[in-house]
Amino acid sequence: MRALLALALAVGLTAAVENAGTERVGVERAALENVDEDRNPKNDPETCPYCANDPELMAAAGIVSHGGFEFGRTDTDGIDDLMASNDIRWIETPHFEIGFGGPPYKPKAKERKALTAELTELAKALPEIKPKTRTLDPWLRAHMYAARSEQIWDRFLEIMQVEESDFPDGTTLWDGTGEYRGEGPYLGQKGKYELLILPGEGDLVAYIRDQYGLTTNLTSRWNNIERDSIVVTMHLADGDLKKDTALHGHVAFNLAHNLLDGFEHYSYDTPIWIHEGLAHYFEREVSPLYNSFDGSEGGIPIRTNEDDWEGEAEDLARSGEASRMAQLMRLQTYSDMSLEDHFTTWSMVKFLIEEHPDFFAGLNKELHGRMDASGVVDSQNLGDVHREYFKEHLGMSYIQFDEAWRNWVLGIEPDEE
């Protein structure tokens, strides 16, 4: 696994922590000794003004619980103790466990139309939601990110052309017969995908230090091997993440990465260009105005305010300076990627999803969940597997693919050349 730390918004990168035996390094908890155990925390599920922890309302809204589940390397109670000065709203859906620690949010005028439509849909199950509210309180935002995460899940299933029933239920081990699809029901993972949104940099630093014994102030993705669950953590003081649209896109970017990692089980890493291109694709379906980039801790972060990535891809294709597939397949880390690589990977993924959806889904199924004849994880020669799949199922060499993509970007029909 890539031992990388995520650089948020300007750089949105991941760390897959493989050493499950690392001793946890605790943060100073002296202040916690004075916490009143009888206090009525704001994140008490019964204080949610929209469902009040009512089972019927929650079921109608697709909510499994408002807390009391495992999270990270502890659980929601342990994190509440660690983050004693914060009231994290916990919310669990069929596929995600989410902690939202952000403040109320007052949408800008240009955001209200889309948010009103979104809240109108949520209000069908939770009638206490007022679609035209001018302030999104923390409980409402928690419900919104629960719904948004499930929408990202549904979109991922659509792109990969799979159904939940395609994956094992996690109660038995694969016996070596039939196609291997992972270890559990969550695209192959046994544990649900986790998302933690904290209010400030110091909160995230304290959490990462306590949970993983490391120090970073950037959005990070982690693989919790003990529970077979993949988590992403971020904080709202990073870049533009105080803006709801930027945060929504950043969540989509990182969940796309995690869902792809977990697809048919996270046992090894797959080509970087697909990961980053797909993450950009998900983020830009939310909005093209804010961009996240993966990179490495200590590296020079990529930043751009450019929102016309179609125009950038067109310029690269016309000038002949676009990244070639053979070059993209040689990328070893996200920090190796140039801004031009990001434009190109996004555009190539968009090309395949929109013009060759069966191929894109099939390529990812071919690359993930590979086992050898003895039933052992097989991550060898993925480059050869990737190349042969292009030849056999798309009928193209890398050079031919580069040309097909270029023609699509420039709107050139094959017989026009």
NORTAFEN-V381840 format. One record per backbone hydrogen bond with DSSP energy under -0.5 kcal/mol. NH is the residue of the N-H (numbers start at 0). CO is the residue of the C=O. If there is no record, write none. Layout:
nh=NH co=CO
nh=NH co=CO
This chain:
nh=3 co=1
nh=5 co=12
nh=7 co=5
nh=9 co=7
nh=10 co=7
nh=11 co=292
nh=14 co=220
nh=15 co=1
nh=16 co=14
nh=17 co=15
nh=19 co=17
nh=21 co=18
nh=24 co=208
nh=25 co=23
nh=31 co=28
nh=32 co=28
nh=32 co=29
nh=33 co=30
nh=34 co=31
nh=36 co=34
nh=38 co=35
nh=40 co=38
nh=43 co=40
nh=46 co=43
nh=47 co=44
nh=51 co=47
nh=53 co=50
nh=54 co=52
nh=57 co=53
nh=58 co=54
nh=59 co=55
nh=60 co=56
nh=61 co=58
nh=62 co=57
nh=63 co=91
nh=64 co=91
nh=70 co=73
nh=73 co=70
nh=75 co=68
nh=78 co=74
nh=79 co=75
nh=80 co=76
nh=81 co=77
nh=82 co=78
nh=83 co=80
nh=83 co=81
nh=85 co=82
nh=87 co=85
nh=88 co=99
nh=89 co=87
nh=90 co=97
nh=91 co=64
nh=92 co=95
nh=93 co=61
nh=96 co=192
nh=97 co=90
nh=98 co=194
nh=99 co=88
nh=100 co=98
nh=100 co=196
nh=104 co=135
nh=106 co=104
nh=110 co=107
nh=111 co=107
nh=111 co=108
nh=112 co=108
nh=114 co=110
nh=115 co=111
nh=116 co=112
nh=117 co=113
nh=118 co=114
nh=119 co=115
nh=120 co=116
nh=121 co=117
nh=122 co=118
nh=123 co=120
nh=124 co=121
nh=125 co=121
nh=126 co=124
nh=128 co=125
nh=130 co=128
nh=132 co=129
nh=135 co=104
nh=136 co=134
nh=140 co=136
nh=141 co=137
nh=142 co=138
nh=143 co=139
nh=144 co=140
nh=145 co=141
nh=146 co=142
nh=147 co=143
nh=148 co=144
nh=149 co=145
nh=150 co=146
nh=151 co=147
nh=152 co=148
nh=153 co=149
nh=154 co=150
nh=155 co=151
nh=156 co=152
nh=157 co=153
nh=158 co=154
nh=159 co=155
nh=160 co=156
nh=160 co=157
nh=161 co=156
nh=165 co=162
nh=166 co=163
nh=182 co=187
nh=183 co=187
nh=185 co=188
nh=186 co=184
nh=187 co=183
nh=187 co=188
nh=188 co=185
nh=190 co=227
nh=192 co=94
nh=193 co=229
nh=194 co=96
nh=195 co=231
nh=196 co=98
nh=197 co=195
nh=197 co=233
nh=203 co=199
nh=204 co=200
nh=205 co=201
nh=206 co=202
nh=207 co=203
nh=208 co=204
nh=209 co=205
nh=210 co=206
nh=211 co=207
nh=212 co=207
nh=212 co=208
nh=213 co=207
nh=219 co=232
nh=221 co=230
nh=223 co=221
nh=223 co=228
nh=224 co=222
nh=226 co=223
nh=227 co=223
nh=228 co=223
nh=230 co=221
nh=231 co=193
nh=232 co=219
nh=233 co=195
nh=235 co=197
nh=237 co=234
nh=238 co=236
nh=240 co=237
nh=242 co=239
nh=246 co=242
nh=247 co=243
nh=248 co=244
nh=249 co=245
nh=250 co=246
nh=251 co=247
nh=252 co=248
nh=253 co=249
nh=254 co=250
nh=255 co=251
nh=256 co=252
nh=257 co=253
nh=258 co=254
nh=259 co=255
nh=260 co=256
nh=261 co=257
nh=262 co=258
nh=263 co=186
nh=264 co=186
nh=264 co=261
nh=266 co=264
nh=273 co=270
nh=274 co=270
nh=275 co=271
nh=276 co=272
nh=277 co=273
nh=278 co=274
nh=279 co=275
nh=280 co=276
nh=281 co=277
nh=282 co=278
nh=283 co=279
nh=284 co=280
nh=285 co=281
nh=285 co=282
nh=286 co=282
nh=298 co=295
nh=300 co=298
nh=308 co=306
nh=311 co=307
nh=312 co=308
nh=313 co=309
nh=314 co=310
nh=315 co=311
nh=316 co=312
nh=317 co=313
nh=318 co=314
nh=319 co=315
nh=320 co=315
nh=321 co=315
nh=327 co=323
nh=328 co=324
nh=329 co=326
nh=330 co=327
nh=335 co=332
nh=336 co=333
nh=341 co=337
nh=342 co=338
nh=343 co=339
nh=344 co=340
nh=345 co=341
nh=346 co=342
nh=347 co=343
nh=348 co=344
nh=349 co=345
nh=350 co=346
nh=351 co=347
nh=352 co=348
nh=353 co=349
nh=354 co=350
nh=355 co=350
nh=355 co=351
nh=359 co=355
nh=360 co=356
nh=361 co=357
nh=362 co=358
nh=363 co=359
nh=364 co=360
nh=365 co=361
nh=366 co=362
nh=367 co=363
nh=371 co=375
nh=374 co=371
nh=377 co=369
nh=378 co=376
nh=381 co=378
nh=384 co=380
nh=385 co=381
nh=386 co=382
nh=387 co=383
nh=388 co=384
nh=389 co=385
nh=390 co=386
nh=391 co=387
nh=392 co=388
nh=393 co=388
nh=393 co=389
nh=394 co=389
nh=395 co=389
nh=400 co=396
nh=401 co=397
nh=402 co=398
nh=403 co=399
nh=404 co=400
nh=405 co=401
nh=406 co=402
nh=407 co=403
nh=408 co=404
nh=409 co=405
nh=410 co=406
nh=410 co=407
nh=411 co=406
nh=412 co=410
nh=415 co=412
nh=416 co=413
